[in-house]
Amino acid sequence: MEDLLKRITIDTDICHGKPTIRGLRYPVEMILELLGSGMSHSELLEDYEDLVNDDILAVLQYASKLSQVKSIYKINAA
C-alpha cells in the first residue's frame, strides 16, 4: 500500500502545491471528482493516457488516509 502512496506527490511549482499524481498536472481532487461523478476507471484511463490503474488506486488510498482523522472540531467564526 505504501508503494502506491509514493505516486502522490506535492510540489509547490505544480498545481499550486496540491497533491498530484507522479508530479503530473493531474490533481488528486480532480480524479476524485471524476470518479465521484460516475466516471469509471477504464474511462479515466482512456481519457488520460498518462495515467495507469495504479495511479487511480493511489488516489483512492490517499483519500482514504486523509479521511482517517481522530476528531473533527467545529470552528466558530469570530
N, C-alpha and C positions, 0 to 999 in steps of 0.2 A: 504494500500500500504506500509506503513512504517513497518508493521509486516513482510512482505516479505523481505524487505531490511535487516532485522536483521539476515537473513540467510546467508548474505555475511559477511565473517569475514576476518580480516587481522591480521596475527600473523607472526612475523619475523622468527619464528622457523619452519614455514610451507611454502613450495614452495617459499622460499626466500622473504617472506613478500608480495607476490602477493595476491590479493583478491581471496578467495576460498569460496566454499560452505560449510557452517556449520563446518568449521575447518577441513574438509576432504581434501585430496590431489587432489581436482578437481578445478583447477584454472578457474576463470570466463572466461578468454581469451580462454581456450581450449573448453569450452562449446559453446562459441560464434563462434569459428572457425568451430566446428562440425555442428552447426545449419546453418552457412553460406555456408557450403559445400553441404547442401541439406539434412542432416540427420534430420529426424522428431523427435518430442517429444517422441513418442512411441518407436522409435528405440533407442534413448538415454536411456530411462528408462529400456529397455530390456538389453542393453549392460552394463549399470552401475547400478547395483541393489541397491546400497546405495542411489541413488537419487530418489526423488519423484517429481511429477509435480510442486509443489510449488517452488522447487529449480530452475527449469528451468525458471519459471516466475520471480523469484528473480533475476536471471542473466540478463534477458531482461530488467527488471526495473532498475537495477544497470547501465547497459549500456546506457539506456535512460537518466538517471540522469547525467552521465558523458558527454553526448553529448549536454547538455543544458548549453553551455557556452555563455557568453555575447559577447565576442570578441575573435578573433583569430589573433595573430600578427605573421608576418614573422620575424624570427630571422636571421640576417645577420651573416654569418661566417666571422671571422676575417682573 
